[in-house]
Amino acid sequence: MTMAAPHEDLLALRSEFPILETSTYLINNSLGAMPRRVHDELETFATEWETRGVRAWHEGWWEMAITTGDLLAPLLGVQPGSIAMHQNVSVAAALFLSCIDYPAAKNRIVYTELHFPNVMYLLEGERKKGAEIVVVPSDDGIGVPTERLLAAIDERTRLVPISHTLFRSAFIQDAEAIARRCREVGATLLLDVYQSTGVVPLYLEKWGVDAAVGGSVKWLCGGPGAGYLWVNPEIADTLEPSFTGWQSDEEPFAFRPGPIRYAKGGWRFLTGTPNIPALYSCRPGYRIVAGVGAEKIRERSLALTAHLMGIAEEAGFTLNTPRDPKHRGGTVSIWHEDAERLCKELIAREIVCDYRPRAGIRLSPHFYNTEAELEHAVRTLKELAGR
């Protein structure tokens, strides 16, 4: 009897991603590999526009901002119909923030210094609405102790916008504990799951998260232009976004003058005309990742990152990534004083990775990568670094 090779089913999916044929692709935390079926989806879009014209809106296009989100529901651990697709996290987060006010006695926004700057920029604007911002520090630049973050969330806290997996170090924060603390003090949790969805299992409803934002560019292999906002159905109908549009109205084609009459579910959190081409192009990645399943991807990811960390340390490199698998996402950050130059040298040799200040070289294997690719990357890095 012939035994199947470990993860043979996952490696069989390599043929779905053409770039794996020409490079060692280890940048899945930044831009996941494109599925070859994206060509078919975009051809479908072009054909529908060409042959159906305006009728395409009533033959599926109008609903795509919700039906595409339904493909993500099992990966987020949420109900279908509750995810609204947007252009990116900036738009999705800004829409949610437009639902939030800041009474004088409960006006604090609490997040950590390791949060992704893009969202910080948006949150600075909340000061104009009366918000006070509290930033929880990190001792090591890798993570923030859960107890320290929980202690900062008190009765004066209105909003807790945090990343589930941190972009520099791949440190996973305890979303369930943070959600529990938010409920205790009546704060609202907005969880950024961009660096988690597709590589770390999520159970947003079970954890008691209020809302989440993310995008398709990274582990979902969905490409740019398809961000998303999920709002817990338990609170959705109590929120009234001021950043809105006609897709959010309960009767958009009635063309009534304002004020808006909000629709139910995810529709409530849409804006104007959706980005139809991006909603087509993200679907193949969603289907592949959901088909494999978050639990199986997580198992493979932990094995690959553990192997990568072991060989990187053996080669003499310093790691800026948690060793505890409970707190480790899908990325391994390797530090070197000349990391930026070395990253460029790796890319020139078709080992595709990236560099971030205070993190180093980020290597991010996905379920379709192999141990041999990781060994090739570290061996090349060692040679370039003169070790």
One Martini backbone bead per residue (centre of mass of N, CA, C, O) as a GRO file, in nm:
protein
  387
    1MET     BB    1   0.095   0.037   0.024
    2THR     BB    2   0.054   0.369  -0.055
    3MET     BB    3   0.161   0.657   0.087
    4ALA     BB    4   0.075   0.960   0.151
    5ALA     BB    5   0.178   1.258   0.147
    6PRO     BB    6   0.214   1.515   0.326
    7HIS     BB    7  -0.011   1.742   0.215
    8GLU     BB    8  -0.099   1.661  -0.078
    9ASP     BB    9  -0.364   1.826  -0.109
   10LEU     BB   10  -0.229   2.105  -0.085
   11LEU     BB   11  -0.006   2.076  -0.307
   12ALA     BB   12  -0.214   2.038  -0.542
   13LEU     BB   13  -0.287   2.359  -0.535
   14ARG     BB   14  -0.043   2.495  -0.677
   15SER     BB   15  -0.169   2.497  -0.973
   16GLU     BB   16  -0.362   2.755  -0.897
   17PHE     BB   17  -0.066   2.918  -0.877
   18PRO     BB   18   0.144   3.046  -1.104
   19ILE     BB   19   0.382   3.188  -0.936
   20LEU     BB   20   0.503   2.911  -0.821
   21GLU     BB   21   0.666   2.845  -1.095
   22THR     BB   22   0.876   3.125  -1.063
   23SER     BB   23   0.865   3.129  -0.736
   24THR     BB   24   0.935   3.218  -0.398
   25TYR     BB   25   0.634   3.257  -0.223
   26LEU     BB   26   0.658   3.478   0.089
   27ILE     BB   27   0.394   3.719   0.075
   28ASN     BB   28   0.097   3.651   0.212
   29ASN     BB   29   0.080   3.915   0.411
   30SER     BB   30   0.039   4.112   0.144
   31LEU     BB   31   0.022   3.913  -0.134
   32GLY     BB   32  -0.146   3.686  -0.255
   33ALA     BB   33  -0.180   3.451  -0.464
   34MET     BB   34  -0.303   3.407  -0.779
   35PRO     BB   35  -0.564   3.269  -0.911
   36ARG     BB   36  -0.635   3.148  -1.224
   37ARG     BB   37  -0.958   3.204  -1.204
   38VAL     BB   38  -0.962   3.512  -1.235
   39HIS     BB   39  -0.985   3.523  -1.537
   40ASP     BB   40  -1.274   3.406  -1.552
   41GLU     BB   41  -1.417   3.620  -1.377
   42LEU     BB   42  -1.343   3.868  -1.556
   43GLU     BB   43  -1.475   3.755  -1.808
   44THR     BB   44  -1.757   3.747  -1.695
   45PHE     BB   45  -1.787   4.045  -1.647
   46ALA     BB   46  -1.737   4.138  -1.940
   47THR     BB   47  -1.966   3.975  -2.069
   48GLU     BB   48  -2.201   4.096  -1.910
   49TRP     BB   49  -2.156   4.386  -1.995
   50GLU     BB   50  -2.163   4.332  -2.302
   51THR     BB   51  -2.453   4.156  -2.313
   52ARG     BB   52  -2.639   4.299  -2.067
   53GLY     BB   53  -2.564   4.540  -1.925
   54VAL     BB   54  -2.787   4.687  -1.713
   55ARG     BB   55  -2.915   4.403  -1.639
   56ALA     BB   56  -2.690   4.300  -1.442
   57TRP     BB   57  -2.796   4.430  -1.182
   58HIS     BB   58  -3.060   4.221  -1.187
   59GLU     BB   59  -2.842   3.950  -1.221
   60GLY     BB   60  -2.632   4.014  -0.938
   61TRP     BB   61  -2.470   4.276  -0.885
   62TRP     BB   62  -2.629   4.419  -0.650
   63GLU     BB   63  -2.564   4.164  -0.439
   64MET     BB   64  -2.242   4.127  -0.419
   65ALA     BB   65  -2.176   4.277  -0.142
   66ILE     BB   66  -2.311   4.016   0.004
   67THR     BB   67  -2.253   3.741  -0.142
   68THR     BB   68  -1.947   3.760  -0.110
   69GLY     BB   69  -1.947   3.769   0.202
   70ASP     BB   70  -2.063   3.478   0.240
   71LEU     BB   71  -1.788   3.334   0.174
   72LEU     BB   72  -1.666   3.437   0.465
   73ALA     BB   73  -1.835   3.335   0.705
   74PRO     BB   74  -1.675   3.068   0.788
   75LEU     BB   75  -1.399   3.228   0.846
   76LEU     BB   76  -1.542   3.420   1.080
   77GLY     BB   77  -1.792   3.304   1.234
   78VAL     BB   78  -2.070   3.377   1.068
   79GLN     BB   79  -2.342   3.505   0.930
   80PRO     BB   80  -2.516   3.530   0.675
   81GLY     BB   81  -2.569   3.874   0.570
   82SER     BB   82  -2.330   4.043   0.762
   83ILE     BB   83  -2.147   4.119   0.510
   84ALA     BB   84  -1.970   4.406   0.387
   85MET     BB   85  -1.851   4.531   0.096
   86HIS     BB   86  -1.538   4.698   0.018
   87GLN     BB   87  -1.254   4.848  -0.083
   88ASN     BB   88  -1.151   4.891   0.226
   89VAL     BB   89  -1.063   4.953   0.551
   90SER     BB   90  -1.104   5.254   0.556
   91VAL     BB   91  -1.402   5.246   0.475
   92ALA     BB   92  -1.509   5.042   0.682
   93ALA     BB   93  -1.416   5.195   0.938
   94ALA     BB   94  -1.547   5.470   0.880
   95LEU     BB   95  -1.834   5.365   0.886
   96PHE     BB   96  -1.833   5.266   1.176
   97LEU     BB   97  -1.746   5.537   1.311
   98SER     BB   98  -2.016   5.686   1.220
   99CYS     BB   99  -2.174   5.536   1.474
  100ILE     BB  100  -1.994   5.696   1.680
  101ASP     BB  101  -1.991   5.826   2.003
  102TYR     BB  102  -1.871   6.079   2.274
  103PRO     BB  103  -1.919   6.094   2.572
  104ALA     BB  104  -1.770   6.248   2.831
  105ALA     BB  105  -1.776   5.975   3.025
  106LYS     BB  106  -1.733   5.805   2.723
  107ASN     BB  107  -1.439   5.880   2.521
  108ARG     BB  108  -1.257   5.631   2.483
  109ILE     BB  109  -0.970   5.516   2.301
  110VAL     BB  110  -0.834   5.178   2.277
  111TYR     BB  111  -0.493   5.102   2.193
  112THR     BB  112  -0.207   4.995   2.040
  113GLU     BB  113   0.117   5.065   1.921
  114LEU     BB  114   0.081   4.800   1.705
  115HIS     BB  115  -0.100   4.916   1.526
  116PHE     BB  116  -0.219   4.998   1.231
  117PRO     BB  117  -0.178   5.308   1.098
  118ASN     BB  118  -0.427   5.345   0.917
  119VAL     BB  119  -0.627   5.346   1.164
  120MET     BB  120  -0.501   5.571   1.329
  121TYR     BB  121  -0.567   5.800   1.134
  122LEU     BB  122  -0.870   5.779   1.172
  123LEU     BB  123  -0.880   5.809   1.489
  124GLU     BB  124  -0.779   6.102   1.504
  125GLY     BB  125  -1.054   6.219   1.392
  126GLU     BB  126  -1.222   6.159   1.664
  127ARG     BB  127  -1.141   6.412   1.825
  128LYS     BB  128  -1.361   6.601   1.688
  129LYS     BB  129  -1.590   6.420   1.863
  130GLY     BB  130  -1.437   6.382   2.166
  131ALA     BB  131  -1.200   6.203   2.171
  132GLU     BB  132  -0.988   5.985   2.362
  133ILE     BB  133  -0.653   5.865   2.347
  134VAL     BB  134  -0.530   5.531   2.425
  135VAL     BB  135  -0.197   5.400   2.449
  136VAL     BB  136  -0.063   5.083   2.452
  137PRO     BB  137   0.226   4.952   2.542
  138SER     BB  138   0.537   4.806   2.445
  139ASP     BB  139   0.832   4.632   2.534
  140ASP     BB  140   0.924   4.457   2.241
  141GLY     BB  141   0.750   4.492   1.959
  142ILE     BB  142   0.554   4.225   1.951
  143GLY     BB  143   0.372   4.277   2.216
  144VAL     BB  144   0.084   4.272   2.443
  145PRO     BB  145  -0.028   4.234   2.734
  146THR     BB  146  -0.337   4.148   2.814
  147GLU     BB  147  -0.358   4.277   3.098
  148ARG     BB  148  -0.286   4.565   3.006
  149LEU     BB  149  -0.522   4.607   2.814
  150LEU     BB  150  -0.755   4.543   3.009
  151ALA     BB  151  -0.684   4.775   3.214
  152ALA     BB  152  -0.744   5.011   2.997
  153ILE     BB  153  -1.032   4.897   3.006
  154ASP     BB  154  -1.300   5.103   3.095
  155GLU     BB  155  -1.577   5.300   3.177
  156ARG     BB  156  -1.452   5.525   2.964
  157THR     BB  157  -1.485   5.326   2.730
  158ARG     BB  158  -1.597   5.313   2.388
  159LEU     BB  159  -1.335   5.210   2.211
  160VAL     BB  160  -1.182   4.897   2.057
  161PRO     BB  161  -0.922   4.913   1.820
  162ILE     BB  162  -0.791   4.605   1.698
  163SER     BB  163  -0.559   4.365   1.634
  164HIS     BB  164  -0.534   4.034   1.612
  165THR     BB  165  -0.292   4.049   1.405
  166LEU     BB  166   0.018   4.159   1.385
  167PHE     BB  167   0.210   4.293   1.126
  168ARG     BB  168   0.507   4.260   1.229
  169SER     BB  169   0.496   3.978   1.430
  170ALA     BB  170   0.223   3.795   1.452
  171PHE     BB  171   0.067   3.868   1.699
  172ILE     BB  172  -0.181   3.721   1.902
  173GLN     BB  173  -0.473   3.828   2.026
  174ASP     BB  174  -0.720   3.809   2.283
  175ALA     BB  175  -1.032   3.844   2.175
  176GLU     BB  176  -1.213   3.714   2.390
  177ALA     BB  177  -1.109   3.873   2.637
  178ILE     BB  178  -1.162   4.155   2.518
  179ALA     BB  179  -1.465   4.121   2.473
  180ARG     BB  180  -1.537   4.069   2.767
  181ARG     BB  181  -1.437   4.342   2.875
  182CYS     BB  182  -1.619   4.520   2.704
  183ARG     BB  183  -1.886   4.417   2.823
  184GLU     BB  184  -1.833   4.499   3.122
  185VAL     BB  185  -1.800   4.831   3.025
  186GLY     BB  186  -1.948   4.909   2.745
  187ALA     BB  187  -1.772   4.847   2.501
  188THR     BB  188  -1.641   4.866   2.167
  189LEU     BB  189  -1.544   4.614   1.930
  190LEU     BB  190  -1.282   4.654   1.680
  191LEU     BB  191  -1.170   4.406   1.456
  192ASP     BB  192  -0.866   4.338   1.298
  193VAL     BB  193  -0.842   4.058   1.045
  194TYR     BB  194  -0.636   4.071   0.810
  195GLN     BB  195  -0.393   3.877   0.945
  196SER     BB  196  -0.606   3.616   0.974
  197THR     BB  197  -0.772   3.566   0.737
  198GLY     BB  198  -0.686   3.233   0.618
  199VAL     BB  199  -0.482   3.138   0.889
  200VAL     BB  200  -0.689   3.202   1.126
  201PRO     BB  201  -0.917   3.113   1.327
  202LEU     BB  202  -1.263   3.230   1.348
  203TYR     BB  203  -1.512   3.346   1.625
  204LEU     BB  204  -1.687   3.612   1.651
  205GLU     BB  205  -1.955   3.537   1.781
  206LYS     BB  206  -1.849   3.359   2.013
  207TRP     BB  207  -1.662   3.595   2.134
  208GLY     BB  208  -1.825   3.885   2.113
  209VAL     BB  209  -1.794   4.057   1.875
  210ASP     BB  210  -1.901   4.353   1.722
  211ALA     BB  211  -1.663   4.409   1.504
  212ALA     BB  212  -1.519   4.384   1.159
  213VAL     BB  213  -1.214   4.405   0.967
  214GLY     BB  214  -1.098   4.367   0.616
  215GLY     BB  215  -0.922   4.174   0.356
  216SER     BB  216  -0.794   4.018   0.035
  217VAL     BB  217  -0.479   4.046  -0.019
  218LYS     BB  218  -0.380   3.812   0.145
  219TRP     BB  219  -0.469   3.502   0.261
  220LEU     BB  220  -0.722   3.505   0.046
  221CYS     BB  221  -0.638   3.564  -0.252
  222GLY     BB  222  -0.821   3.841  -0.364
  223GLY     BB  223  -0.707   4.106  -0.381
  224PRO     BB  224  -0.782   4.415  -0.468
  225GLY     BB  225  -1.089   4.594  -0.366
  226ALA     BB  226  -1.180   4.382  -0.101
  227GLY     BB  227  -1.337   4.471   0.155
  228TYR     BB  228  -1.466   4.443   0.507
  229LEU     BB  229  -1.780   4.436   0.705
  230TRP     BB  230  -1.864   4.335   1.037
  231VAL     BB  231  -2.179   4.304   1.215
  232ASN     BB  232  -2.337   4.230   1.482
  233PRO     BB  233  -2.668   4.146   1.499
  234GLU     BB  234  -2.711   4.248   1.799
  235ILE     BB  235  -2.631   4.570   1.693
  236ALA     BB  236  -2.700   4.667   1.405
  237ASP     BB  237  -2.996   4.809   1.450
  238THR     BB  238  -2.857   5.042   1.646
  239LEU     BB  239  -2.714   5.152   1.393
  240GLU     BB  240  -2.618   5.487   1.233
  241PRO     BB  241  -2.476   5.563   0.960
  242SER     BB  242  -2.338   5.856   0.804
  243PHE     BB  243  -2.178   5.668   0.624
  244THR     BB  244  -2.344   5.643   0.316
  245GLY     BB  245  -2.606   5.499   0.092
  246TRP     BB  246  -2.832   5.365  -0.132
  247GLN     BB  247  -2.778   5.060  -0.051
  248SER     BB  248  -2.891   5.114   0.259
  249ASP     BB  249  -3.167   5.123   0.164
  250GLU     BB  250  -3.476   4.962   0.172
  251GLU     BB  251  -3.551   5.154  -0.108
  252PRO     BB  252  -3.352   5.251  -0.352
  253PHE     BB  253  -3.575   5.266  -0.605
  254ALA     BB  254  -3.754   5.508  -0.479
  255PHE     BB  255  -3.606   5.783  -0.448
  256ARG     BB  256  -3.602   5.919  -0.181
  257PRO     BB  257  -3.586   6.152   0.022
  258GLY     BB  258  -3.465   6.241   0.297
  259PRO     BB  259  -3.409   6.024   0.512
  260ILE     BB  260  -3.286   5.735   0.575
  261ARG     BB  261  -3.381   5.382   0.543
  262TYR     BB  262  -3.266   5.126   0.690
  263ALA     BB  263  -3.146   4.839   0.642
  264LYS     BB  264  -3.073   4.509   0.681
  265GLY     BB  265  -2.798   4.404   0.790
  266GLY     BB  266  -2.541   4.443   0.573
  267TRP     BB  267  -2.687   4.668   0.408
  268ARG     BB  268  -2.657   4.899   0.625
  269PHE     BB  269  -2.316   4.894   0.543
  270LEU     BB  270  -2.336   5.052   0.290
  271THR     BB  271  -2.326   5.253  -0.004
  272GLY     BB  272  -2.261   5.259  -0.306
  273THR     BB  273  -2.141   5.162  -0.578
  274PRO     BB  274  -1.999   4.878  -0.654
  275ASN     BB  275  -1.699   4.675  -0.703
  276ILE     BB  276  -1.732   4.440  -0.928
  277PRO     BB  277  -1.454   4.333  -1.025
  278ALA     BB  278  -1.345   4.271  -0.734
  279LEU     BB  279  -1.579   4.067  -0.663
  280TYR     BB  280  -1.482   3.862  -0.869
  281SER     BB  281  -1.164   3.829  -0.807
  282CYS     BB  282  -1.200   3.720  -0.499
  283ARG     BB  283  -1.352   3.438  -0.517
  284PRO     BB  284  -1.141   3.214  -0.566
  285GLY     BB  285  -0.990   3.249  -0.299
  286TYR     BB  286  -1.221   3.201  -0.108
  287ARG     BB  287  -1.290   2.912  -0.205
  288ILE     BB  288  -1.020   2.778  -0.147
  289VAL     BB  289  -0.987   2.850   0.153
  290ALA     BB  290  -1.263   2.738   0.248
  291GLY     BB  291  -1.214   2.450   0.137
  292VAL     BB  292  -0.981   2.385   0.329
  293GLY     BB  293  -0.969   2.549   0.591
  294ALA     BB  294  -0.868   2.698   0.879
  295GLU     BB  295  -0.762   2.458   1.048
  296LYS     BB  296  -0.573   2.334   0.834
  297ILE     BB  297  -0.406   2.585   0.782
  298ARG     BB  298  -0.304   2.621   1.070
  299GLU     BB  299  -0.148   2.360   1.095
  300ARG     BB  300   0.045   2.421   0.859
  301SER     BB  301   0.151   2.697   0.950
  302LEU     BB  302   0.285   2.609   1.217
  303ALA     BB  303   0.485   2.415   1.085
  304LEU     BB  304   0.627   2.620   0.900
  305THR     BB  305   0.710   2.836   1.113
  306ALA     BB  306   0.874   2.647   1.292
  307HIS     BB  307   1.079   2.569   1.076
  308LEU     BB  308   1.174   2.854   1.009
  309MET     BB  309   1.276   2.932   1.290
  310GLY     BB  310   1.484   2.708   1.325
  311ILE     BB  311   1.667   2.774   1.070
  312ALA     BB  312   1.719   3.074   1.140
  313GLU     BB  313   1.860   3.029   1.412
  314GLU     BB  314   2.077   2.835   1.304
  315ALA     BB  315   2.185   3.083   1.114
  316GLY     BB  316   2.181   3.347   1.332
  317PHE     BB  317   1.902   3.470   1.370
  318THR     BB  318   1.670   3.710   1.457
  319LEU     BB  319   1.351   3.717   1.618
  320ASN     BB  320   1.010   3.891   1.569
  321THR     BB  321   0.853   3.628   1.695
  322PRO     BB  322   0.650   3.422   1.834
  323ARG     BB  323   0.686   3.104   1.986
  324ASP     BB  324   0.404   3.087   2.067
  325PRO     BB  325   0.150   2.944   1.893
  326LYS     BB  326  -0.091   3.103   2.023
  327HIS     BB  327   0.071   3.392   1.920
  328ARG     BB  328   0.101   3.284   1.616
  329GLY     BB  329   0.099   3.349   1.308
  330GLY     BB  330   0.208   3.347   0.954
  331THR     BB  331   0.469   3.508   1.048
  332VAL     BB  332   0.826   3.571   0.995
  333SER     BB  333   1.058   3.779   1.165
  334ILE     BB  334   1.376   3.887   1.040
  335TRP     BB  335   1.667   4.004   1.182
  336HIS     BB  336   1.868   4.279   1.045
  337GLU     BB  337   2.062   4.556   0.998
  338ASP     BB  338   2.027   4.482   0.664
  339ALA     BB  339   1.729   4.405   0.573
  340GLU     BB  340   1.648   4.579   0.331
  341ARG     BB  341   1.868   4.484   0.136
  342LEU     BB  342   1.819   4.178   0.159
  343CYS     BB  343   1.536   4.181   0.047
  344LYS     BB  344   1.610   4.280  -0.235
  345GLU     BB  345   1.795   4.036  -0.297
  346LEU     BB  346   1.579   3.820  -0.279
  347ILE     BB  347   1.390   3.928  -0.498
  348ALA     BB  348   1.609   3.910  -0.726
  349ARG     BB  349   1.586   3.576  -0.660
  350GLU     BB  350   1.275   3.496  -0.631
  351ILE     BB  351   1.233   3.584  -0.321
  352VAL     BB  352   0.930   3.666  -0.193
  353CYS     BB  353   0.920   3.957   0.012
  354ASP     BB  354   0.955   4.170   0.310
  355TYR     BB  355   0.985   4.501   0.465
  356ARG     BB  356   0.995   4.624   0.811
  357PRO     BB  357   1.013   4.836   1.040
  358ARG     BB  358   1.105   4.670   1.339
  359ALA     BB  359   1.111   4.370   1.198
  360GLY     BB  360   1.205   4.309   0.893
  361ILE     BB  361   1.193   4.009   0.748
  362ARG     BB  362   0.908   3.882   0.582
  363LEU     BB  363   0.787   3.547   0.622
  364SER     BB  364   0.486   3.391   0.444
  365PRO     BB  365   0.355   3.103   0.462
  366HIS     BB  366   0.145   2.887   0.301
  367PHE     BB  367  -0.024   2.600   0.223
  368TYR     BB  368   0.152   2.594  -0.067
  369ASN     BB  369   0.403   2.560   0.080
  370THR     BB  370   0.746   2.461   0.153
  371GLU     BB  371   1.022   2.355   0.314
  372ALA     BB  372   1.216   2.395   0.075
  373GLU     BB  373   1.161   2.699   0.041
  374LEU     BB  374   1.259   2.785   0.319
  375GLU     BB  375   1.548   2.676   0.293
  376HIS     BB  376   1.622   2.848   0.050
  377ALA     BB  377   1.580   3.125   0.181
  378VAL     BB  378   1.781   3.095   0.422
  379ARG     BB  379   2.030   3.017   0.263
  380THR     BB  380   2.039   3.281   0.099
  381LEU     BB  381   2.047   3.479   0.334
  382LYS     BB  382   2.309   3.377   0.456
  383GLU     BB  383   2.487   3.442   0.213
  384LEU     BB  384   2.420   3.752   0.195
  385ALA     BB  385   2.516   3.796   0.509
  386GLY     BB  386   2.786   3.625   0.566
  387ARG     BB  387   2.730   3.332   0.748
   0.00000   0.00000   0.00000
